[in-house]
Amino acid sequence: MAKQSDDIPLVTGHTFTHNDFHHYSEMNQDRIYMDYNATTPLEPEVIQAITEALEDAWGNPSSNYIAGAKAKALINQSRESVARMVGGRAEDIIFTSGGTEANNLVINTAVEHFRRNYQAAKQGEGDHNGDMACLPHIIASNVEHDSVKLVAEHLQKSGKAEVTFVPVSRVTAHVEVEDIMAAVRPNTCLISVMLANNETGVIMPLQEICQRVKSLNKQCERFRILLHTDAAQALGKIRVDVCELGVDYLTIVGHKFYAPRVGALYVNGPGTKTPLYPMLFGGGQERKFRPGTENTPMIAGLGKAAELVTSNLTDYASHMQSIKLYLEQQLEAVFGDKIRINNHFPGSDILPNTCNVSILGPGLQGWRVLSNCARLLASVGAACHSDNVHRPSHILLSCGIPSDVAANALRLSVGRGTTKEDVDAVVEDLRETVQLLEEAR
Ligand SMILES: Cc1ncc(COP(=O)(O)O)c(C=O)c1O
């Protein structure tokens, strides 16, 4: 069994089921994929865009002749499409290898920016900040993805930053704005809160956090607190608009919205309005913020997937929402009191595709149920941070889910093509599996 990560479904060795208009590659048609928060297959139009780019736009985008110009034009078209998806401008999009890189780029930028400001202040340009602690301070929620959490922890351990992980409320499962504000210190340089959680689907109050922090920033523009959200799980599921949110940075992860494994970082005026310092040094690509010859075909695929989201988000979201609702209803109908839905929290909005449930009872741990299912492909809760799938998810525990319930959790995330027939089959699969496990005790 594979070590679990958010990119690796718990059960490996199988591919997706065939369903309606999607023609995902199928090795085993009996399997039903409900792990769309781990990764998504590529849309056929995306595959087509990638294939065309591989064939027709293979030139180096920095070359001045036609093959290069073609590649460059395609990249710029994708930049426009990705920008449109998040309500930003093309010049605010920096292509990256994925979400992990984008998140690292933001956190390292914030620390570097603080260091430069602090040095300038020390040299007498900002005496009023003379009492400021010399280490930058980062605030994040305690349910962030490892690509935020571990970077912050690494900086903390190596003595380069102070970090506060603000716990989510055990009632609402989102960070409370007041708790974020209470964590702010004079040396706070960055607040990084994900837009939606990958395990619970809980949507965080980013707009309110940004509004509050911006009014605080007005009092001290020089040392303003930078605002970042990791929107990996939100894109393609809910509307995401950088202006409405008020963020400085937003992480975009292709493989969560039917695009290939590349990503992008939205930066509100990179290097002008908002600092951005490269982690890599090399050629002048991406205005030197992210050098390296561009991966034209994958960027083309990202752009096509973004176009699809922009045009079809309402349909995608309402389809997933109705399928998720049907899934929850069927689970309740079949399992009655034995089912516990873990991600219904008072006062919280949840992603339309994410269902987190536990089937209560001894010997029904999530990993055990999943590894005995004949058809269902899904994850247990503790996706990306778990070296040990046998331990309950720390995310669920943080949200107030009791340990014995969290141990049995299954994260069932549906996709654009999931049907009611898939749901019926999955619920039946779970019923048979649970019966089998109970009889075996
Ligand atoms: C919330 C969140 N952030 C970041 C990432 C990392 O993105 P990538 O896999 O592109 O590095 C993921 C994917 O697993 C994620 O779920």
The ligand as an SDF file (V2000), in Angstrom:
LIG
                    3D

 16 16  0  0  0  0  0  0  0  0999 V2000
   -4.3290   22.5130   -0.3150 C   0  0  0  0  0  0  0  0  0  0  0  0
   -3.1710   22.0820   -1.1500 C   0  0  0  0  0  0  0  0  0  0  0  0
   -2.1230   22.9100   -1.2970 N   0  0  0  0  0  0  0  0  0  0  0  0
   -1.0490   22.5720   -2.0270 C   0  0  0  0  0  0  0  0  0  0  0  0
   -0.9750   21.3620   -2.6690 C   0  0  0  0  0  0  0  0  0  0  0  0
    0.2890   20.9890   -3.3800 C   0  0  0  0  0  0  0  0  0  0  0  0
    0.2120   21.1870   -4.7500 O   0  0  0  0  0  0  0  0  0  0  0  0
    1.2130   20.3840   -5.7140 P   0  0  0  0  0  0  0  0  0  0  0  0
    0.8120   18.9660   -5.6260 O   0  0  0  0  0  0  0  0  0  0  0  0
    0.9600   20.9750   -7.0750 O   0  0  0  0  0  0  0  0  0  0  0  0
    2.5880   20.6500   -5.2580 O   0  0  0  0  0  0  0  0  0  0  0  0
   -2.0580   20.4690   -2.5730 C   0  0  0  0  0  0  0  0  0  0  0  0
   -2.0370   19.1650   -3.2820 C   0  0  0  0  0  0  0  0  0  0  0  0
   -1.8750   18.1260   -2.7810 O   0  0  0  0  0  0  0  0  0  0  0  0
   -3.1740   20.8290   -1.7750 C   0  0  0  0  0  0  0  0  0  0  0  0
   -4.2160   20.0060   -1.5920 O   0  0  0  0  0  0  0  0  0  0  0  0
  1  2  1  0
  2  3  1  0
  2 15  2  0
  3  4  2  0
  4  5  1  0
  5  6  1  0
  5 12  2  0
  6  7  1  0
  7  8  1  0
  8  9  2  0
  8 10  1  0
  8 11  1  0
 12 13  1  0
 12 15  1  0
 13 14  2  0
 15 16  1  0
M  END
$$$$
